[in-house]
Amino acid sequence: MTQPSTDPTSKPQLRRSLGLVQATALNMIDMVGIGPFVTLPLVMGLMGPNFLLAWLVGAALASVDGLIWSELGAAYPEAGGSYKFLKLAYGEQKWGRYMSFLYVWQTLIQSPLVLASGAIGFAQYFGYLVPLTEWWQPKMVAGSVVLLLIVLLYRRIEDIGKLGVVLWVGVLALMAWLIFGGLTHPNHHVDIFPSGGLPVLPGLLLSVAMGQAAVKTIYSYLGYYNVCHLGAEIREPQRVIPRSIFLSILGIAALYLLLNWSVGTVIPWQEVQAWQAGAGDKSQFIVSVFVERLYGPAAATVATGLVLLVAFASLFAVLLGYSRIPYAAAADGEFLPLFGKLHPTKDFPYVSLLLLGGVGFVFSLLFRLGEVISAILAMRILVQFVGQAVGLILLRRRRGTAGLPFRMPLYPLPVVLAIVVWLAVFCGIAPVEVSWGGLHFRLYFQLAALGMMGLGTVAFLLWSRQRGQWPFANR
């Protein structure tokens, strides 16, 4: 039997220590963050009596895209997720280097945005418990959350897996309590299917309101692929990765639908829209109001505390997964070597963790929640989701399917559908009104995303020229 090396000079390596339960737990707590609690009233306001349909649309897109992630993750279970997938799909020596570099480049911005969105939402709900009347108080709460996350993640992966399961239990307990409340105290009718039946369904699905609502629900489902970022730390990845992805999607979809139905039976969508149209909008604390109506103020305080626990648990999983991406790129020699360092005794990418956490801390002090949600999707869609879907087609053509541990059904239909829907979501991201220095203008996140791709392209060319690599390699 081979004994582990005791050579103190041996290079630290990531450990395959996470099983199906831990992988699914980390995925689900990534998905159920503050998102469903802050987007629930927004979707009600946009869709009215058809708000449940928007959550079904989000689940459908996650399921279709999950097939792509499952096939790639099972075939290439390494640290970095999309970084590895894009590099392999487009060619490791040429365009794959460019696509994977763009992805890591955007990760340095979009992953701290994800972290900031959860921290800002955390501060928003914290305001129900402790009124935050000064402009700097919510920012102080959000920044403190990010700093605490960095401290908790500065440890071995085995300890993180165990902590993830504990946090997962807290997530499930909160959702079960909220759903039970709605099931046992319904006093309003909620339409599960559009009241107009099948004839009105195409119009609803193609409406502007659905496009805007889908952006909110998709944001709340994001995270089903977190296990792919941890591919090098998953036991039996060919089996565990696809199972954890679909267990996460199906489980979270059921929880979201039941949660929305439960809240809607106690707080009707008409009341939510009235709140949003007036002063003192209570919809930002809709879960707290929901529990208060059922069980009183004391129970609402407890529920709010649990919402904050769920939000914190999600950010825990987010920062864990994304910290592995710059590490994987640097370990490959395709990004700054500094990011490729593992902690000498705890074997985790501490430089990547500290940098992404630090940028997330800054973003949590600068931006508002709605701006961050739109920016996150705009940054991700073209390179990560659309680029990865096209990449899967290229990989199948070049390498075939004989060695794939998991093959999606009905190929290529899911891939084509995912590309079309992701592009529709990208085009449908609404601009925001921005005021700065007395000037008022509209910020289009699509243009911001394209601008970041342009800057990333310049950075890639400079990096490649310095190293004498494609497209500047000597012929």
Summary of the structure (lengths in Angstrom):
residues: 475
radius of gyration: 22.2
end to end distance: 48.2
largest distance: 74.6
contacts: 1703
relative contact order: 0.19
helix: 74%
strand: 3%
